[in-house]
Amino acid sequence: MSNDDTSKPGKPSNPSKPVEPVDLGKALASFDALWSPRIVTHVNDYDVRVTKVRGEHLWHVHDATDEFFLVLDGELSISLREPAGERTVRLPRGSVFTVPRGTEHKPSSATGAAILLFEPTGTPTVGDRHDEIPAHVDATTGHALDC
């Protein structure tokens, strides 16, 4: 494959280049880093990212976009600070949840989880406003998939 992003598996490109399927199990097995998403494909102007998580992320806000979560394995909790107060949603395997734009939130997983995220390309993992970034959180807009 070339270094051109359009040659990566799952990356839509011009109609003359075939798009290849992406095995999410292999994608997740290709890295060990926690809170460090890999981009598996693109849908229009959105990234589809997978990541492994354990422990706590950080409180953060995406001012201009919602954030979609699908739990592929394990269980994810998302604490939310909403006008009515603070609450936590628990997402077992197979669950989806969308954090509305402008909502302060903090994902966490006591036992670990694998998740799929759907966000506009270039969206930082730490949002537009956030607490201090702990060393275990990768502040990125997503990494290329290396499998």
N, C-alpha and C positions, 0 to 999 in steps of 0.2 A: 504494500500500500504506500501511497505517497504521503507526504506531510500535509497535503490539502485536506481540510476538515471534511470535505464532501466525500472522501473515500473511506471514511470510518464506518464500521457496521452500524446500521440503524439510522445513519444520517441521510435524510432525504436530499436529493441533489437534482440535477437535470434529468429528464426522462431517459436519456441515453445511457445512464449509469444505473445498474441494478442496485436496489436497496436490499441489504441482507437482514434476516431476522436476528434478534439478540436474545440469547438465552440468559434470563435474569439470574439463574443459579450460578452460571459460569461467571457472569459479570460480578456478582457479589463475592465469589471465590477468588477473584483476581486481585483483591486488595484486603488489607487487614485494618487500616486506619479507621478510627471511629470519628463520627461527626465530620466526615470528609467525602462529600458526594461525588459520584462519577456520572457523567452525562451519557446515557445509553441511547438516546435518540432525540429528535426534535419534531415538534408538531407546530407548523407555522412558525410563529415567533416565540415558541415555548420550548424549554428544556424538559425532558423527562430524565430525572436523576434517581439513582439508587444510593443508599448509604446504610452503614451499620452504626448503631448507636448504643451507648450504655452510659449510665450516670445522667448528669444534667447538662443541658445546653446552656443558654443564658436568656434572660429577659430581653426581648427585642420586638421591633415593630417594622412591618413593611407598609409604608405610607401609601403606595400607589397600586398595590396588588394583593389579591387573596393568595393564600398558600394552601395547596392541596396535599394531603397525606394519605397514603395507602399502606397499611401494615402488612408486609409480606410474611413476616415471621416474628414471633415474640409478642410483646405487648408494649405499647407506647402510651404515655400520659402527656397531656398538654394542659398546662396551667394557663388560664386566661384572666386578664384584668379587663372587665367589662363595666359599662356604666352601672349595672345593677350590683356589682361586686366581683370578687374573685371566685373562680370555680376551676375545677380540674375535670377534664374528660379523659376517660380511659378507653383505649382502642386495642382490643384483642386482634389477633391475626385475622385478616380478611376485612377489617373495618376501614372505612374512609371517613375523613373529616376535613372540612375546609375552614381555615382561620380567616375571618373577614379582614380585608385591608384596614389598616389603622388600629387593629386590636393587638395590644401588648400580650405576648405569649412566651412560654418557656417549655419546650419539649423535654421529656426525660424518660428514662427506662431503667428501672432497678435491675432487671435481669438481662437486658439486651434485646434488641430488635433489629430487623432489617426493614427498611421503609422505602417507598417510592414517592418522589415529590414531583409536582407539576408546577412549574413557575416560568414567568417570562425570562427569556435568555438574558443573562447579565445580572440577574437578581442575586445580591449577596446573601450568603447563608446567615449573616448576622443582622440583616435588615438595614433599614435606613437610620434607625436610632436604637441604641443598645447599651446594656451594662458593659463594664470592663470585660474584655474577651479573655477567658481563661486559656491556659496553655493547651488544654486538650481539645479545644474547638478550632477547627480550620476555617478561618475567615476567607472564603473563596466564592467565586461565581460558578464553581463546579470544575472538575478535572476531566480530561479526556479519558475514555475507557481504554484500558490496555489489554484487551483480550480478543 
